[in-house]
Amino acid sequence: MAWPVVQYTSVREVHGPLLVVDGVTGVGFDEVAEVRLPGGEQRHGMVLEVDHEVAVVQVLEGTAGIGKDGSRVAFAGAPMRIPVGDAWLGRTCNGRGEPIDGGPPIDGGRTAAVAGAPMNPLFRRPPAEPVITGVSAVDALTTLVRGQKLPVFAQAGLPYLELATQIAAQAHVNGAPFCVVFAGMGLTHADASSVRDALDERARAGELVLLLNTAADPVIERILTPRLALTVAEDLAFTGGRDVLVVMTDMTSYAEALREVSSARGETPARRAYPGYLYSDLASLYERCGRVDGQPGSVTIMPVLTMPAGDITHPVPDLTGYITEGQIVLSTEVHGRGVYPPVEPLSSLSRLMRHGAGEGRTRADHLPVAAQLLAALARARQVRELADLVGTDALNDVDQRYLGFADAVERDLLDQRTDEARALDDTLDRAWRVLRTLPTRELSMLPEALLAAHPPAG
């Protein structure tokens, strides 16, 4: 990019990740800036606010070492744009989109605005058709649908990163080009290394774009990382004709970076010191998913976020729940019983599952089997609570069968290895086997024809 001749030396204040520059003219919101230090080092920034002749610039690499004297700031006259195209596939970059895999800079031949553009609602198609993850807990009970936004809620210490990388490594669709864009935010170096190892095969196959922002990187970079990921995904989907799955973890780290910038700007805080615009900011990311009428591609988003102290009413999961179409909830109790992934089925939900499962999409028996599983698990929970009061020996035979059923669901259906990609038929056959541990009269949500086709073992 050719930079303007005009450069400003009137840096009035350095505050956190922000520079305040006086005397600017013709500068607009979201404009790209370049900061040049006296020693020749160059850093990049974006304009957060303009008030008359004062511009507030957030510096992506951080402001460490920047002083008021000797620093020069130039403005590009346009919002940030990045190269897009197939050149991203197979590449590993930092949170600013700079390669860290030893390869050359990415040049896609065309560029796109990082902020994205709203999808015309007249051309938005409803989500449909499944994304098969190879994880039974997801595919059987909370089916992910192309064009959907389905978050994962977890607590610190649960294997949410392992689940995110497993889904990114195994996910596929039937009969269409597919790729994954993985955006990691605030990862430790050990976690970033494990993600790269787990996704190496998909990267070598040219089906992965990997953006990694580590905990050692500037916090401000985390605000840019998911936007880069979604910009790349939109081009791969709507120009390249691919079904793209975007996995973003951890969105709580993203929100904390947003809170830090808001505090540095002196904005009035809202709930738990997060900015009042947290809802609209998260929506500007999550709503970039979908399908476009007349185009074959789709963008499906799976944001992963941690709930501080397991509080699902915390602002980040709370607002995420309002924007997205369901949730996959990981449970400390299930994790304590040695089940991986520790999904709590009764707290998890995919509101668009009916658009991606059933006859012609997965299997004709998928939806009734999932409904019967959840109904039986709800009954098993009630029985377990009763057993805690009166003891297991006081339960009748049917109730004891329900307790055995709940254990069988965790042992034979939900539990699997971190490197195990289960076919959907295998998942649904397992579901039938655990359902058939119950008396036939208890399976009232299953049609007689399906029961006859799946008799009890033995």
Secondary structure as UniProt FT lines:
FT   STRAND          11..15
FT   TURN            16..17
FT   STRAND          18..21
FT   TURN            29..30
FT   STRAND          31..36
FT   TURN            38..39
FT   STRAND          42..51
FT   TURN            52..53
FT   STRAND          54..59
FT   TURN            60..61
FT   TURN            64..65
FT   STRAND          72..79
FT   STRAND          81..84
FT   HELIX           86..88
FT   TURN            89..90
FT   STRAND          92..94
FT   TURN            95..96
FT   STRAND          110..113
FT   TURN            114..115
FT   HELIX           121..123
FT   STRAND          124..125
FT   STRAND          130..132
FT   HELIX           136..141
FT   STRAND          144..145
FT   TURN            146..147
FT   STRAND          152..154
FT   TURN            156..157
FT   HELIX           160..170
FT   STRAND          178..187
FT   HELIX           189..198
FT   HELIX           200..204
FT   TURN            205..206
FT   STRAND          208..214
FT   TURN            215..216
FT   TURN            219..220
FT   HELIX           221..238
FT   TURN            239..240
FT   STRAND          243..249
FT   HELIX           251..264
FT   TURN            265..266
FT   HELIX           271..273
FT   TURN            276..277
FT   HELIX           278..286
FT   TURN            287..288
FT   STRAND          290..292
FT   TURN            293..294
FT   STRAND          298..306
FT   HELIX           308..310
FT   TURN            312..313
FT   HELIX           315..323
FT   STRAND          326..330
FT   HELIX           332..336
FT   TURN            337..338
FT   HELIX           345..347
FT   STRAND          349..350
FT   TURN            351..352
FT   HELIX           353..356
FT   TURN            359..361
FT   TURN            364..365
FT   HELIX           366..390
FT   HELIX           392..394
FT   HELIX           397..408
FT   HELIX           409..414
FT   TURN            418..419
FT   HELIX           424..435
FT   TURN            436..437
FT   HELIX           440..442
FT   TURN            444..445
FT   HELIX           448..453
//
